[in-house]
Amino acid sequence: MPRETSIQKTIKDKLNKLGWFVIKISQDEKHAGFPDLLALKNNRALLIETKTLEGKLRKIQYYLGLKIKGYNNDIIVARSWKDVYNYLKKHNLLKEDK
């Protein structure tokens, strides 16, 4: 089973190929629960919390996710690249830049 770091690397690499600017967010006590990845493209921010198949969101991650959504940002929990791909497809974010 892939580790979170492996899942993050795959997602970051594939999003970069699609033209997204992706950074891994460093975690410290002040930012506990913040999503793992921030992806930016065309004035859009997508925050991604990665989890293994067995991984569960902590309460702080859940509530912080609600707060982030409240600011009109996209946030998803991804257990694989497929989760991110399906989100991008559903929200028409796979199209080429014009």
N, C-alpha and C positions, 0 to 999 in steps of 0.2 A: 504494500500500500504506500502511495506517495506521501512524503512529508509536506507540511505546509510550505516550507521554503522551496521545494521542488514545484509545487503547484503555483506559487507566486512567480517563480522564474518563467515557467511556461506561459502564464497569462501575460506577464510583462513583455516577453519576447514577441508573442503573437500580436498584442496590441501595438507594439512599436512598428511592426510590419504593416499594420493598417493605418499608420500615421498618427497614432496617439503618443503623447508625451507622458511617460509613466515614471513615477518615483515610488520607492519603498519608503514608507513613513517610519521613522525611528520611534521606538516606544520608550517612554520613561514614566515616572510616577505621575507627572503632571498631565500626561496624555494617555493614561491607561484607558484601554477600551476603544481607542481610535482605530479606524480601519487600517489594514495593512498597506494598501496601495491607493495612490491617487493618479487617475488618468485624465488627461486634458486634451481636448480637441475641439476646434471651432466654437469657442466660448462655452463649452460644456464640460462639467466636472463629473466624473464617475468615481465614486469611492468603493473600494472592494475589500471586503473582509474575507480572508481565505480560511477554510476549515478542511480538515481531513473528513473522510466519510463518517467517522465516529465523533468528530469534534462538535461541540455545542457552544452556542453563544453564551457568554457570561451576561449577567443582568446589566452590567454597565455598558456592554457592547450593544445590547438590545435598546436600551434607553438613549444612548448616544446616537444610534442609528435613527431613531424617531426624531431626535432633535435635528440631525443633519437633513433628513427629508423635509422637515419643517422650513428649512431655508431654501427649498426648491432645488436641492441637489439629488442626484441619482446615487443610490447606495444599494449594493447587492452583497449577498453571501454566496461565495463561489467555492465549490468543492472540486472543480475542474475547469479547464478552458471551455468545455461545452456549456457550462452555466453562463459564462460571460458571453460566449458567442450567441446563445439563445436570447439573452437579454438585448444584445446589440441588434439582432435580427428583429425581435419583437418591436423595438423602438426605432426602427429604420435608421440605425447608426452604422450600418455596414456600407452605405453608398460612398462612392468616390467623391472627393471634393470637386466642386465645380469652379 
